[in-house]
């Protein structure tokens, strides 16, 4: 999975964004639709977690991701 996450070219802003997206999808287990529906308020910096509303089955869940994945997502992609 590391190879897949590191595929995007980090020299370009779009590559940095794509790398962060792939990391969250791979290591956080989010579905594409869940990722697309995220809001800034869903990011829980204190816990390295992402709140996913309306997950499969119309439920909410809190997804904990490794610290470096959270860093990629919050600092590089946003």
C-alpha positions, -999 to +999 in steps of 0.1 A: +000+000+000+029+023+006+038+022-031+003+031-041+002+061-016+036+073-027+028+071-065+015+107-069+042+133-078+049+153-047+063+182-067+029+193-077+000+206-055-023+181-071+001+152-063+003+162-027-035+163-025-038+130-042-013+114-019-032+125+011-065+113-004-050+078-011-035+076+024-069+083+040-087+058+017-061+031+022-052+035+059-084+049+072-107+025+053-130+053+041-152+048+011-149+073-017-184+086-010-176+091+026-144+110+017-163+132-007-189+142+020-163+152+046-165+187+061-137+206+079-157+202+111-154+164+108-117+165+114-108+158+150-072+170+154-070+162+191-077+125+184-062+120+150-096+110+139-122+117+112-159+117+119-178+100+091-215+108+090-240+088+070-217+058+067-230+026+053-263+018+070-270+055+078-247+055+109-219+077+120-185+065+130-151+079+141-122+067+121-088+068+137-058+070+113-021+068+119-005+101+129+015+104+096-017+098+076-035+124+096-006+148+091-007+143+053-044+148+052-047+179+074-014+197+067-007+188+031-041+184+015-061+213+031 
